[in-house]
Amino acid sequence: MLQAVLVGLTVIILEFVETWFSYPMTTRPFIVGTAIGIVLGDITTGVIVGAALELVFMGVMAIGGTVPPDAVAGTAVGTAFAIILGQGTETAFALAVPVSILCQMMFVPLVALRSLWSPMIDRMVESGNYKALERMVPFVSLTFYIPKGIICGAAVALGSTVMQGVIDSLPTVLLDGMGVAAGMLAAVGFALLLKMMLTKKLAVYYILGFVLATYCGLPLMAIATLGIILVIILYFEGSFSKNNKKEVVASGEEELFND
């Protein structure tokens, strides 16, 4: 029960910080998995599972009126079960996707739940009680986050024993298939991300990274470092070229006036 309470509180705090502190990315799966690992006493598993689920949910985002799967709830519950049951990332993947879809379906009811405060807020506006109105704003936000935290905590509290039995009863072939599916989901996440951001100008850098990783065998940290160096070079080259053009124009004007 204590673990369930910690998971629920962690979800609520991360969601609240994301909204009220200018979106510092505290709801990304890597951060959520690490936070769950901290509160449950297994940071290593939390980081590993969070990083793996980050690849899955990287390209999942709300566009227009679409409601994507809830990466926060899925990562929190998946990481919690991976730590509590002592299982690997396959277990986290098997639980994260269903829980994220469940909270996706709960999005509209939870948003509608906030409308219950509308009559009280209307009365505050009519009476001019703006101090109370300011205090109500974060409280209304918590109305959305607290049920999500309760759902995640309840899933952990009610499902640990049941999920242990379910996982023990699963055949090895199915668990191996989950591992293969995990790799495929990561590829799908990258594909969704590239579909939105890949352009003709950026394609050459993607191909460069692919060549460095596949044919040169460089690790990700080395490729990331080279990318940073490339960005710095492009930035300063662009700045210097602009400055050089200004200097050429200025020198031409001086020579004209000197004549």
Order of alpha helices (4+ residues) and beta strands (2+ residues): alpha-alpha-alpha-alpha-alpha-alpha-alpha-alpha-alpha-alpha-alpha
